[in-house]
Amino acid sequence: IAKGGADTYVSEVYFDGLISYYRSQRCPNWTSPKYKRFNAMMDQGTMPLEIFTDEAHEQNIELLAGFRINDRHGVNKPFFRAHPDWLLKELGHGVDYSLQEVRDWIFWIISEVPQRFDVDGIELNFVRHCYCFPPSEAADKHDLMTELMGRLREMLDDAGRKKGRHLVMGVRVPTTLAECRHFGFDLPKWIKESLIDYVAPTDYHFTNFNMVVKEFANLTRSSNTCFLYPAIQADSPGNCAIMSLDNCRAAVRNFYASGADGISTHNYDVYMWGQLRSRSYPGPAEMYPKALDYFKILRDPEAVAAGDRHYLFQPMWPHELHPKGYRSIAILHQKAVVRKPGDRAEFSFCICEQLPEAPDLP
């Protein structure tokens, strides 16, 4: 990963009331067959997270501990049976951050990691799966989430003083400020009050070439303390194919031109495996480590501009397939419908390129 050109690696250590890569009295471990391979190591007192952190520092990159703030895969059924009053009942899974005891509990879980391990900070993943409050109340609950963010920032600052360095807090959020507000995430306030060090607008198994990066850039550029890293995904928009390097260069070209300071990735491991979405997923690692070398290109705007760029504009969450909209919020979809020969329709899209005045396009 480091040789590929990455600056930072996020190791996700928490989801759905479960932890991984270390043991704690505060939370049970995920006990999948793959993670059981770490048991012997942890029985002897060595936590995988310690190895990740040491190796990241050896390779001169940051190691952040990642937390999925409200994953709703529903894997940890005993947890929800033990806390039925915490449940987001409208959604069937996830916990209700309206409750003080829930906010105290997640703070307790997160705060242990910077205190125990030599991590360089944390990333809060709000994309898996967005709703932290009852959907009908979420937009009015932003002060409660901001209060939790303030507590986490203060905790990290205290831990950082003891380590003698600043500890990072990044957030992975939906791709528009309107969606963030809908879910109760007050990005303008988090940035203005210097609660976060970076924001990574991220869709879900989808790279949006039309992402309005500029609205985030307007906030981050005014702060001078918060960086902007929009995410690319391994999946092609609208289907289960794999994004090509030409596709990545095109998306990233738009991101940089719209004010991004760099890029992040999400579900990037999908790039490496040959059998996406199959029963044997992840399948053979056909693209490993080749796909990691993409970072050397995508981190450099000049290298991005020097290669072919293939733009894709396919709607991922059309209303007719997802009547409630992805994430249960109505998302505006641009469509150009031509019903008979001779009809014309317009579809607006963003290509941050110096195009010829009269391009010869098929």
C-alpha positions as CSV (number, residue, x, y, z in Angstrom):
1,I,0.0,0.0,0.0
2,A,2.8,2.4,0.9
3,K,4.8,1.5,-2.2
4,G,1.7,2.2,-4.3
5,G,1.7,5.8,-3.2
6,A,-0.8,6.0,-0.3
7,D,-0.3,8.6,2.4
8,T,-2.7,7.1,4.9
9,Y,-4.3,3.7,5.6
10,V,-7.6,3.4,7.5
11,S,-8.0,0.2,9.3
12,E,-11.7,-0.2,10.2
13,V,-11.8,-1.6,13.8
14,Y,-15.5,-1.2,14.7
15,F,-18.9,-1.9,13.1
16,D,-22.4,-3.0,14.3
17,G,-21.4,-3.3,18.0
18,L,-18.3,-5.4,17.3
19,I,-14.6,-4.7,17.1
20,S,-11.8,-6.3,15.1
21,Y,-8.0,-6.3,15.2
22,Y,-7.8,-5.9,19.0
23,R,-9.5,-7.2,22.2
24,S,-11.3,-5.0,24.7
25,Q,-13.4,-5.3,27.8
26,R,-15.7,-2.7,26.3
27,C,-16.9,-4.5,23.2
28,P,-17.0,-8.1,21.8
29,N,-14.9,-9.2,18.9
30,W,-16.2,-10.1,15.5
31,T,-16.0,-13.9,15.3
32,S,-16.0,-14.6,11.6
33,P,-13.9,-17.5,10.4
34,K,-11.4,-15.2,8.8
35,Y,-10.9,-13.1,11.9
36,K,-10.5,-16.2,14.1
37,R,-7.1,-16.5,12.5
38,F,-5.9,-13.7,14.8
39,N,-7.0,-15.4,18.0
40,A,-3.7,-17.2,18.7
41,M,-1.8,-14.0,18.2
42,M,-4.2,-12.1,20.5
43,D,-4.1,-14.9,23.1
44,Q,-0.4,-14.2,23.4
45,G,-1.0,-10.5,23.9
46,T,-0.2,-9.1,20.5
47,M,-2.9,-7.2,18.8
48,P,-3.0,-7.0,15.0
49,L,-3.7,-3.2,15.2
50,E,-0.3,-2.8,16.9
51,I,1.3,-4.6,13.9
52,F,-0.6,-2.4,11.4
53,T,0.4,0.7,13.2
54,D,4.1,-0.2,13.6
55,E,4.3,-1.2,9.9
56,A,2.5,2.0,8.7
57,H,5.0,4.1,10.6
58,E,7.9,2.0,9.3
59,Q,6.6,2.8,5.8
60,N,6.2,6.5,6.7
61,I,2.4,6.6,6.3
62,E,-0.4,7.4,8.7
63,L,-2.5,4.7,10.3
64,L,-6.1,5.8,11.3
65,A,-8.6,3.6,13.2
66,G,-11.9,3.6,11.3
67,F,-15.3,3.3,13.0
68,R,-18.6,2.7,11.1
69,I,-20.8,4.9,13.1
70,N,-24.1,3.1,12.5
71,D,-23.6,0.0,10.4
72,R,-26.9,-1.7,9.7
73,H,-25.8,-5.1,8.4
74,G,-27.4,-6.6,11.5
75,V,-24.6,-9.1,12.1
76,N,-24.5,-8.6,15.9
77,K,-28.0,-9.8,16.8
78,P,-27.2,-10.4,20.6
79,F,-26.2,-6.7,20.8
80,F,-29.6,-5.5,19.6
81,R,-31.5,-8.1,21.8
82,A,-29.6,-6.7,24.8
83,H,-30.4,-3.1,23.9
84,P,-33.9,-3.1,22.3
85,D,-34.5,0.5,23.5
86,W,-31.5,1.7,21.5
87,L,-32.8,0.3,18.2
88,L,-33.7,2.5,15.2
89,K,-37.1,0.9,15.0
90,E,-38.1,2.5,11.7
91,L,-35.1,0.8,10.0
92,G,-34.9,-2.4,11.9
93,H,-31.2,-2.1,12.8
94,G,-28.8,0.5,14.0
95,V,-28.8,2.5,17.2
96,D,-30.5,5.8,18.0
97,Y,-28.0,8.6,18.7
98,S,-30.8,10.7,20.1
99,L,-30.2,8.8,23.3
100,Q,-27.4,10.1,25.6
101,E,-26.5,6.6,26.6
102,V,-25.9,5.7,23.0
103,R,-23.6,8.7,22.4
104,D,-21.8,8.0,25.7
105,W,-21.4,4.3,24.7
106,I,-19.9,5.0,21.3
107,F,-17.6,7.7,22.8
108,W,-16.4,5.1,25.3
109,I,-15.7,2.6,22.5
110,I,-13.8,5.1,20.3
111,S,-11.8,6.8,23.0
112,E,-10.1,3.6,24.1
113,V,-8.2,3.2,20.8
114,P,-6.1,6.4,20.7
115,Q,-5.3,5.8,24.4
116,R,-4.2,2.2,23.9
117,F,-2.6,2.3,20.5
118,D,-0.2,4.5,18.7
119,V,-2.7,5.4,15.9
120,D,-2.4,8.7,14.2
121,G,-6.1,9.4,14.6
122,I,-9.6,8.1,13.7
123,E,-12.0,8.1,10.7
124,L,-15.7,8.2,11.3
125,N,-17.6,6.4,8.5
126,F,-21.1,7.9,8.3
127,V,-21.8,6.3,4.9
128,R,-22.2,2.8,6.4
129,H,-25.1,3.4,6.8
130,C,-26.0,7.1,7.3
131,Y,-29.0,7.2,9.5
132,C,-28.0,7.8,13.2
133,F,-31.4,9.2,14.2
134,P,-35.0,8.2,13.4
135,P,-35.5,9.3,9.7
136,S,-38.4,11.6,10.5
137,E,-36.3,13.5,13.1
138,A,-32.7,13.3,11.7
139,A,-32.5,16.7,10.2
140,D,-33.4,18.4,13.5
141,K,-30.9,16.3,15.6
142,H,-27.7,17.8,14.2
143,D,-26.8,19.5,17.5
144,L,-26.6,16.2,19.2
145,M,-24.2,14.8,16.7
146,T,-22.1,18.0,16.8
147,E,-21.9,17.6,20.6
148,L,-20.5,14.1,20.2
149,M,-18.0,15.4,17.6
150,G,-16.8,18.0,20.0
151,R,-16.3,15.4,22.7
152,L,-14.3,13.3,20.3
153,R,-12.2,16.2,19.2
154,E,-11.4,17.1,22.8
155,M,-10.5,13.5,23.5
156,L,-8.1,13.3,20.5
157,D,-6.5,16.6,21.5
158,D,-5.9,15.3,25.0
159,A,-4.4,12.0,23.7
160,G,-2.4,14.0,21.1
161,R,-0.8,16.2,23.8
162,K,0.4,13.0,25.6
163,K,1.8,11.6,22.3
164,G,3.4,15.0,21.4
165,R,1.5,15.3,18.0
166,H,-1.8,16.2,16.5
167,L,-4.2,13.4,16.1
168,V,-6.4,13.4,13.0
169,M,-10.2,13.1,12.9
170,G,-11.7,12.6,9.5
171,V,-15.3,11.9,8.4
172,R,-16.7,9.9,5.5
173,V,-20.1,11.4,4.6
174,P,-22.7,11.4,1.8
175,T,-21.9,13.3,-1.4
176,T,-24.0,16.5,-0.9
177,L,-24.4,19.0,1.9
178,A,-28.2,18.6,1.6
179,E,-27.9,14.9,2.3
180,C,-25.5,15.5,5.2
181,R,-28.0,18.0,6.7
182,H,-30.9,15.5,6.1
183,F,-29.0,12.9,8.2
184,G,-28.1,15.4,11.0
185,F,-24.4,16.0,10.0
186,D,-23.7,19.7,10.3
187,L,-20.6,19.8,8.0
188,P,-20.3,23.6,7.9
189,K,-20.2,23.8,11.7
190,W,-17.8,20.8,12.0
191,I,-15.4,22.6,9.6
192,K,-15.8,26.1,11.0
193,E,-15.2,25.0,14.6
194,S,-12.1,22.9,13.5
195,L,-13.6,19.7,14.8
196,I,-12.5,17.7,11.8
197,D,-9.2,17.5,9.8
198,Y,-10.7,16.1,6.5
199,V,-13.9,15.3,4.9
200,A,-14.3,12.5,2.4
201,P,-17.6,12.7,0.4
202,T,-18.4,9.1,-0.5
203,D,-21.2,7.3,-2.3
204,Y,-21.9,3.6,-1.8
205,H,-20.4,1.2,-4.4
206,F,-20.5,4.0,-6.9
207,T,-18.2,6.7,-8.2
208,N,-20.2,9.8,-9.1
209,F,-18.5,11.6,-11.9
210,N,-21.0,14.4,-11.4
211,M,-20.3,14.8,-7.7
212,V,-20.7,18.5,-6.8
213,V,-17.3,18.7,-5.1
214,K,-17.2,22.5,-5.2
215,E,-19.8,22.9,-2.4
216,F,-17.5,21.0,0.0
217,A,-14.5,22.9,-1.4
218,N,-16.1,26.2,-0.6
219,L,-16.2,25.1,3.1
220,T,-12.8,23.5,3.3
221,R,-10.9,26.3,1.5
222,S,-12.4,28.9,3.9
223,S,-11.1,27.0,6.9
224,N,-7.4,26.3,6.1
225,T,-7.5,23.5,8.6
226,C,-9.8,20.9,6.9
227,F,-8.8,19.0,3.7
228,L,-11.1,17.5,1.1
229,Y,-10.7,14.0,-0.2
230,P,-13.6,12.8,-2.4
231,A,-13.8,9.0,-2.8
232,I,-13.5,6.8,-5.8
233,Q,-15.0,3.3,-5.6
234,A,-13.9,0.2,-7.5
235,D,-17.4,-0.4,-9.0
236,S,-18.4,1.2,-12.3
237,P,-21.6,3.3,-12.0
238,G,-24.8,1.5,-12.6
239,N,-23.4,-2.1,-12.8
240,C,-21.1,-4.5,-11.1
241,A,-18.1,-4.2,-13.5
242,I,-14.8,-2.8,-12.3
243,M,-13.7,0.8,-12.9
244,S,-10.8,1.0,-15.3
245,L,-7.8,3.3,-14.6
246,D,-9.0,5.5,-17.4
247,N,-12.3,5.9,-15.5
248,C,-10.5,6.7,-12.3
249,R,-8.4,9.3,-14.0
250,A,-11.5,11.0,-15.4
251,A,-13.3,11.1,-12.1
252,V,-10.3,12.3,-10.2
253,R,-9.7,15.0,-12.9
254,N,-13.1,16.4,-12.1
255,F,-12.5,16.2,-8.3
256,Y,-9.2,18.1,-8.5
257,A,-10.5,20.7,-10.8
258,S,-13.5,21.3,-8.4
259,G,-11.2,21.9,-5.4
260,A,-10.2,18.6,-3.9
261,D,-6.9,18.4,-2.0
262,G,-6.5,14.7,-2.8
263,I,-8.6,11.6,-3.0
264,S,-9.7,8.7,-0.8
265,T,-10.9,5.3,-1.7
266,H,-13.8,3.1,-0.4
267,N,-14.3,-0.6,-1.1
268,Y,-11.1,-0.4,-3.0
269,D,-10.3,-4.1,-2.4
270,V,-13.0,-4.9,-5.0
271,Y,-10.4,-3.7,-7.6
272,M,-8.1,-6.6,-6.8
273,W,-10.5,-9.5,-6.9
274,G,-11.6,-11.2,-10.1
275,Q,-15.1,-12.3,-9.1
276,L,-17.1,-9.4,-8.0
277,R,-20.5,-10.2,-6.3
278,S,-20.1,-13.9,-6.9
279,R,-20.7,-16.7,-4.3
280,S,-17.0,-17.1,-4.1
281,Y,-16.3,-13.4,-3.5
282,P,-13.7,-12.1,-3.2
283,G,-12.3,-14.7,-5.6
284,P,-8.8,-14.8,-7.0
285,A,-6.6,-11.7,-6.5
286,E,-6.0,-11.0,-10.1
287,M,-5.2,-7.3,-9.7
288,Y,-3.1,-7.5,-6.6
289,P,-0.8,-5.6,-6.2
290,K,-1.3,-3.9,-9.6
291,A,-4.4,-1.9,-8.4
292,L,-2.4,-0.4,-5.6
293,D,0.0,1.2,-8.1
294,Y,-2.9,3.4,-9.3
295,F,-2.3,5.5,-6.2
296,K,0.9,6.8,-7.7
297,I,-1.1,8.2,-10.7
298,L,-4.2,9.4,-8.9
299,R,-2.4,11.3,-6.2
300,D,-0.7,13.5,-8.9
301,P,-3.0,15.9,-11.0
302,E,-0.3,16.1,-13.7
303,A,-0.1,12.3,-14.0
304,V,-3.9,12.1,-14.1
305,A,-3.9,14.7,-16.9
306,A,-1.2,12.8,-18.8
307,G,-3.2,9.6,-19.3
308,D,-6.4,8.7,-21.1
309,R,-9.6,9.7,-19.3
310,H,-13.0,7.9,-19.9
311,Y,-15.9,9.6,-18.3
312,L,-19.0,7.7,-17.2
313,F,-22.4,9.2,-16.5
314,Q,-24.8,6.4,-15.5
315,P,-27.5,7.0,-12.8
316,M,-27.0,4.5,-10.0
317,W,-30.1,5.0,-8.0
318,P,-33.0,5.8,-10.5
319,H,-36.3,6.5,-8.9
320,E,-38.1,3.6,-10.7
321,L,-35.7,1.1,-9.2
322,H,-35.4,2.8,-5.8
323,P,-38.8,4.6,-5.2
324,K,-37.6,5.9,-1.8
325,G,-34.2,6.9,-3.1
326,Y,-31.0,5.4,-1.9
327,R,-30.6,5.8,1.8
328,S,-34.4,6.6,2.0
329,I,-33.9,10.2,0.8
330,A,-35.1,11.4,-2.5
331,I,-32.1,12.0,-4.7
332,L,-32.4,14.2,-7.8
333,H,-31.6,12.3,-11.0
334,Q,-30.9,13.9,-14.3
335,K,-32.4,12.0,-17.2
336,A,-32.6,12.6,-20.9
337,V,-35.6,10.7,-22.3
338,V,-35.9,10.4,-26.1
339,R,-39.2,8.6,-27.0
340,K,-39.2,8.8,-30.8
341,P,-36.9,9.7,-33.7
342,G,-36.4,13.4,-33.9
343,D,-36.9,14.1,-30.2
344,R,-34.2,16.0,-28.4
345,A,-33.4,16.0,-24.7
346,E,-30.6,17.5,-22.6
347,F,-28.4,15.9,-20.0
348,S,-26.0,18.1,-18.0
349,F,-22.7,16.7,-16.9
350,C,-19.4,17.9,-15.7
351,I,-16.1,17.3,-17.7
352,C,-13.3,19.5,-16.4
353,E,-11.3,19.4,-19.6
354,Q,-10.2,21.9,-22.3
355,L,-12.3,20.4,-25.0
356,P,-12.0,21.5,-28.7
357,E,-14.7,23.9,-29.9
358,A,-16.0,21.4,-32.4
359,P,-15.3,17.9,-31.1
360,D,-15.7,15.1,-33.5
361,L,-17.7,12.6,-31.4
362,P,-19.5,9.5,-32.6
